[in-house]
Amino acid sequence: MFAGLAFGWLGPVALLGWLALRPPIARVIETADDYLDAADALETASRLDSQGDWADAIELYHYIADRWPEQMPYAFACIREIHGKQDLAR
């Protein structure tokens, strides 16, 4: 409720403050060996990518490609996409 009121009263300033101060999303699984299937690992890698944790996402995509060879083309495509984002950010 407070967040809704703050956004209504302060508009974009409140939104920027919330984005800057929000707690990071914690990983549910801490070690790569704990993933039971590729879908869970891909979901985590995608979440890391969207949070801007590109190095961790790339590391997890490499692990996915090694552990589940059928996911290798997709994992490497995601890695190329992250490298493109990194180039644009420089």
FENGICOR-V101422 format. One record per pair of residues at least 12 apart in sequence whose C-alpha atoms are under 7 Angstrom apart, sorted by sequence separation. I is the first residue (numbers start at 1). J is the second residue. D is the distance in Angstrom with one decimal. If there is no record, write none. Layout:
i=I j=J d=D
i=I j=J d=D
//
This chain:
i=45 j=57 d=4.7
i=61 j=75 d=5.2
i=45 j=60 d=6.0
i=45 j=61 d=6.5
i=61 j=79 d=6.9
i=58 j=79 d=5.8
i=41 j=64 d=6.9
i=38 j=64 d=6.7
i=54 j=82 d=6.7
i=38 j=68 d=6.8
//
